[in-house]
Amino acid sequence: MKKPAPVTRAIIIGNVAVAVADVWYTYGHPSSDSILRQMLALSPAYLLAGAWWEPFTYMWLHAPPVGFWVTHILFNMMTLWIFGKPVESRLGSSRFFILYILGGLAAAAAFLGQGWWMAGHTWQGWQADSQEIVGASGAVLAVVAAFAIYFPDARLFIFPFPFPVRASKAVGSFIVLSLILMFIPALSFIGHSAHIGGLLAGYALARSWRKQAPQPPILTKPAQKSMEEMAATLEVARMSEATFRATLRPLLDELGKGRWRPLQPQERALLRRAHLLV
């Protein structure tokens, strides 16, 4: 049986694998960054020096998963697991993967744009900016934004609020909060601009795909099936004996000739009335 949300699972496995490798290399060379961190982290200086792959790779690397910083990957992967499954089910695996990657790239673009602005809009200043960013937060928040588009009335419990908040309001509030925190120097180690970039990309993509993504049914399949069975049972119960026998006879003839097929609700109700089906 195919497991649900295969892309969500694969992304989580990939992030955990990179984290394990990062710890391995870090303990092997404790006095310096691991070779993975040097290769995968995104910074304007190295990108402009030719490391074109960094906008694609930084989102697979997190803060060193030791001590307090283990919360970085733990929180991101828990959030992806919670919101990724319903969004992937709604969009399909291919589009979900596109959403995730483009969210990460938009987060990288927002981070680089902030670096350009902080460098005084000069190429020289930008080339000298060695500030790095790592983490899947931007890509994960693109998924969260898509969840808010497709399930806007879902109630979320968000620390420290003791009451549930609608998903659509929670995402809007997070964008405003990130805009405010982006200008607090003490919190500059957090990629608030990347968070905003990921959220906006997820919002835009989910909105553009909303008409093409199938709407979830109002009733779940078990509930809808039960109502159909009940309606068919009532219809058959109201039949006169002559009508019942006339309707049942062709069905029994067909089944008696070995023409087996899935039965319709009315056919099952006919057989139950005839005590041939329980």
Secondary structure by P-SEA (a helix, b strand, c coil): ccccaaaaaaaaaaaaaaaaaaaaaaaacccccccccccccccaaaaaaccccccccccccccccccccccaaaaaaaaaaaaaaaaaaaccaaaaaaaaaaaaaaaaaaaaaaaaaaacccaaaaaacccccccaaaaaaaaaaaaaaaccccccccccccccccaaaaaaaaaaaaaaacccccccccaaaaaaaaaaaaaaaaaaacccccccccccaaaaaaaaaaaaaaaaaaccaaaaaaaaaaaaaaaaacccccccaaaaaaaaaacccc
